[in-house]
């Protein structure tokens, strides 16, 4: 994992580790409202990602949890959580999902 990703990695044992990221959403998620792209950074959003990396025989398995916390213009803070391959939706209808870019950074398949 490159330092430019802004993440930290921790080894749990010889075949399992975790990678944590907390910061700007970057290109790790995409968000839309009724099909139109939404710049979640405009909502003072913070993205927290936790990926468990497990080596199984000749394969690497990733399990990623995303939490997006956004602050509205009136100062109200809301959060959504979702896993890779799925999406979360804020109360106002903004739907966010992972782009796969974080996992690609971990595996080096950019």
N, C-alpha and C positions, 0 to 999 in steps of 0.2 A: 504494500500500500504506500503510495507516495505521500510525502508530507504536504503536497499541495492540496490534497483532499481534505486536510484539516481534521483528520481522524486519529484516534489512538487505538492501538491493538494490544490485546492482552491474551497470553496463552493460558488456557485452563489446564490442559494436559498435552500429551504428545500428538493428539489428533484433533483437538478441539480448541478453538479460540473465539474471542469476541472482538468486534471492531465497533467503536462508538464514534458518532459524529454529533456535534451540536453547533448550529450556526445558521447562516443564511441558506435558504432553500436551493440556491444555485440552479443547476440543471438536473437535480436529483428527483424533483417532482414536477408535474404539470397540473395546472388547475384550470377549470372552465366553469362557466355559468351558462346553462342552456346552450352548450356547444361552442360558445365564444371563449377564447382564451382569456384568462385573468392573471394579472401579474400579482401573485400573492405577496411579493415583497412590498407592494404598496400598502399592505395591511400590517406592517411591522411584524412580519411572521418570523418565527424561529422554528427550525426543523431539527428534531432529535431522531437519530437513527441508531438502532442496535442490530447488528448482524452477528449471528452465531455461524462460525465457519467450522465445518467438520470434514475431516478427511476420511473417506470410506473406500478402502481398497485403492483403486486408481482414480477415484472421482473425488470432487470437492462439492459438498452440499452447503448451500447458504440458506439461512432462515432470517429474514429481515423484518423488523417492526419499525414503522414510521409513526411519529407523532408530530403534528403540525399545530403550533400555537400561534394564533393571530390576534392582534389587538385592533378593534374597530375604531373609527374616528371618534366615537363617544367614550373611548377608554375601556370598553368591555373586552375581556379576554375570553376566547373560546379555543377549544382544542378538539382535534379529531385524531383517531388512530386507525391504522390499516397496515396490512402486510403486503409484501411484494406480490404483484399480480392481482391486487384488489384495489379498492378505492375507499375513501372516506368523504362524507359530505357534511359541510357546515350547515347550521340552521337556515342560513340565507340562500341555500341551494348551490353554493360553490362546491364543486366536486374535485378532489385532488387524488392523484394516483402516482405511483412511482414510474420513473422513466427507464429504470434499469441501469442508469449511468453509475450509481454508487456501487452496485454489484460488479459492473464491468471494471471499475477502478480496482476493486479488491482482487479480482481474478486476473487482471492484466489483459483483458480482452477488449481493449478500446479500439 
